[in-house]
Structure formats: C-alpha cells, structure tokens
Amino acid sequence: MVDSARARLLEQVRGYHDAQVPGPTPFIPGQTPILSSGAVLDADDREALVAAALDMRIASGGIAAKFESSLAKVLKRRKTLLTNSGSSANLLALSTLTSPELGDERLKPGDEVITVAAGFPTTVNPILQNGLVPVFVDIELGTYNTTAERVEEAMSPRTRAIMIAHTLGNPFPVAEIAELAARHGCHLIEDNCDAVGSTYGGRLTGTFGRFSTVSFYPAHHLTMGEGGALLTSDIKLAQLAKSFRDWGRDCWCEPGEDDRCLKRFGLSPGTLPDGYDHKYVFSQVGYNLKSTDLQAALGLSQLAKLPDFIEARRRNWRQLREGLDGLPGLLLPEPTPGSDPSWFGFIITVLPDAGFTVPDVVAWLEARKIRTRRLFAGNLTRHPAYIGQPQRIVGSLTNSDAVTERTFWIGVYPGITAEMIEYVIGSFKEFVTTH
Ligand SMILES: Cc1ncc(COP(=O)(O)O)c(C=O)c1O
C-alpha cells in the first residue's frame, strides 16, 4: 500500500517535472541569459530529491554513505567524507592535519602553508583559522596556476604543507608539486572544487595529495545545492577526518547505531570514569560539518551524469577557444602542459595595450545578457580580511595583480549550447572591431 502510493507519487513528480520544464526553450540572442554557471537538473534529480523527502531522510545516513562510496570509486580514492560545503571540506582537511595523533607530522601553530595569492578565499582561510601562516606565491597568466619552481622558491624550514586549487578546472602542475612536497616532508592538499574530472599526466586531479576536496554548490560540476566532500586514500587520515567532521567524537558508529565496536561501555579514555559511554567520548577538537541524505540523494542522481557534464564543459570550452582565437587585445586561456582540464569556466585577460579595459568588455557582454565573473577574489592579499594577518609573500604578485585588474571569465557549463556560444563569439568580434 505504502509502496504503491510512493510509486504513484513519484510518477506524478515526473509528470510535474515534464509540465514545468516542457523542453529546451528557444535561444533568443540578447534576451536569453547565458549564465556563467548553474545547476543542470532533470526529472531524475527531482524524483531523487522527492523520494528522499518522502522517506523523511532528514539527517545524514544510508544515502550519504552510498554517495560517499560511489564518489570515491568515480574519483579513484579509497574514502570520501561528505560535508556541508567545499569550504567545510577545506577546513576539515587542514584541521585534521593539526591532530596530535599525527605526532611529528602534525601541523602546529606558526607552521607555514604555501598557497597562491589569486583564487577563492576558502582555500586559504583554513590556514589562518588553524593558526598557521599562509605563504603566498604568484601565478602565471594563461594557465592561472603557479609553478613548481615558484613553490620550491617559497619553501622555508617552517613550511609543512602546500594547499592549492586547480584554477577554474585547469590543473596546477600537481605531479611536480606532489614530488616537491614528498621531498620536503610536506602535506599536499588539492582543492579540487573546480576541477572534478580534470587529469594531469593522464591521472585524475585530486588523487595526488593526501587530501583533496570537492564542492557541490550549483556552480560546480555536480551539485546538491550546498555540499562538499573530502577525499583521501589514507585510511587512518580518513578515520581522523571523520572524527573532526562529526563533533570530534571517538566513536565511529553511524547515526542510529549503538555499539559497533562492541566496547561501548568497556573503555576508560582520558580521565573519564570506567565504562563511560563511548558514544560521548571526544578525542579531537572537532566540528559538525555533516550534510544530509536529502542532499546526498541529489548528489547520487547527479553523479550518473558526470561524464556527460564533463564532456559538455570540454566541448563548450573548445568551441570558445577556436572561435575567439586571434582576436586582438585578449589573452586566451591555455591548459597547463600535460593536462586535460574539466573546465569550470573560460578565462580571459585583457592585454595592457588592448585599447579597452575589463569594465568595457564586461559592460558590452552583460548588456547582451552574457554573464561574466571575476577570478573570484583576484589577489587575496589586497582584501581587507587579509591585511595585517600573519603571512609571507614570496616574490612579486604581479600576475595576481594583473588578474585583479584585467581578468574575467565566462561560462562553459552544460546548460550552454553551441548556438549560445556562437552568439558569444560574435559579440566578442563585434566588440573588438568597434573598440
Ligand atoms: C576553488 C574553490 N574552493 C572552494 C570553494 C568553496 O566551495 P563552497 O561554495 O561549496 O563552500 C570554491 C567555490 O566556488 C572554489 O571555487
């Protein structure tokens, strides 16, 4: 009875979806917005969300666990921990590495973490939040990533970790930087939030560092509204990270479970009385960064479409790259040598002698409903939040400044069609011939 009512409701949900989203709407140049990014959601996604709601999967449980193991398989890591955002996954990665359980490997207040100056704030914030010192290096224009040489130059006896994002899907030279990290006894954390599916030397990004992170905010390759994940193939680190994610607790029972270790009342950790309930024993100074089954249900249904999403992003990027090639005044993006990016966006820098500025191009594009974005913060060290914070800057940040002043990006996400891209290319051509 309940099963057939559920099946009927879900069938109605699909009917509702088809009525609400009757199919592709015609593209009207100059009127239909061409977004920089957005969620691409279909009837399966709607059904997955409603099914989880019908089952009242309001906390983290079986669907989250299934999503974690599925994502680990797809991204070729042994363990995934679902979190409530990509920023939380970054915080979790770095906080876990401060655990006293890691002995000499542990990050301690005042230790340095090398990162890049131009990017998203929450790649850097966990460094400061954990009392560590960010060491900022510059990036290259064209790839918008740093180099192994710049990272090596920034190393000091206090350097204990490297935490860098693959910029807009374009891998940083991660094999070389992983090798450098190993040689200097440093942890490498890859912020893979914008690069799911990218490869470097034929190997997926996110598989080189001790930890990597993913975001499921709607702009990203997969979405669950809000959400993120931490990945690792180090089982001990995964267990430690799970504790940090789940309030810092010592117990590893899933929610609703009671005595997986069969020692619930048989331990006496710390100075607690004998037999103190293991469910409430805390071995790390943790957080609660968990997500819910509702979010994971959407994540699972999105995951099935990941190969198509990645292909569409690559196809859209190629069409733009070919169509804009040779236009004066614009520096077009280049994949990092040896990489095959799963692009997040199409990034462009206006050359200093172009005769026009970023505000000129952006105003032209936005007037045509072609949405533009900045490379997030640009040079982070110029923002009020970071002025006066502990930090070390190595070399000049000339290119990070150039990005702040002369760089923007446009969309390649799977909601953009070939027809839209032709219009974007035509708009750029018209702009450069009239300016
Ligand atoms: C490189 C990078 N890292 C982290 C994040 C944060 O992800 P979230 O919005 O899920 O917290 C973003 C967000 O876009 C990002 O671009």
The ligand as an SDF file (V2000), in Angstrom:
LIG
                    3D

 16 16  0  0  0  0  0  0  0  0999 V2000
   38.4520   26.7140   -5.6350 C   0  0  0  0  0  0  0  0  0  0  0  0
   37.3070   26.7510   -4.6940 C   0  0  0  0  0  0  0  0  0  0  0  0
   37.4360   26.2250   -3.4680 N   0  0  0  0  0  0  0  0  0  0  0  0
   36.4280   26.2110   -2.5760 C   0  0  0  0  0  0  0  0  0  0  0  0
   35.2040   26.7300   -2.9040 C   0  0  0  0  0  0  0  0  0  0  0  0
   34.1080   26.7310   -1.8700 C   0  0  0  0  0  0  0  0  0  0  0  0
   33.0750   25.8390   -2.1520 O   0  0  0  0  0  0  0  0  0  0  0  0
   31.6570   26.0090   -1.3780 P   0  0  0  0  0  0  0  0  0  0  0  0
   30.9560   27.1410   -2.0330 O   0  0  0  0  0  0  0  0  0  0  0  0
   30.9770   24.6950   -1.5870 O   0  0  0  0  0  0  0  0  0  0  0  0
   31.9640   26.2830    0.0350 O   0  0  0  0  0  0  0  0  0  0  0  0
   35.0030   27.3000   -4.1570 C   0  0  0  0  0  0  0  0  0  0  0  0
   33.6860   27.8670   -4.5030 C   0  0  0  0  0  0  0  0  0  0  0  0
   33.3540   28.1500   -5.6240 O   0  0  0  0  0  0  0  0  0  0  0  0
   36.0670   27.3080   -5.0760 C   0  0  0  0  0  0  0  0  0  0  0  0
   35.9430   27.8530   -6.2980 O   0  0  0  0  0  0  0  0  0  0  0  0
  1  2  1  0
  2  3  1  0
  2 15  2  0
  3  4  2  0
  4  5  1  0
  5  6  1  0
  5 12  2  0
  6  7  1  0
  7  8  1  0
  8  9  2  0
  8 10  1  0
  8 11  1  0
 12 13  1  0
 12 15  1  0
 13 14  2  0
 15 16  1  0
M  END
$$$$
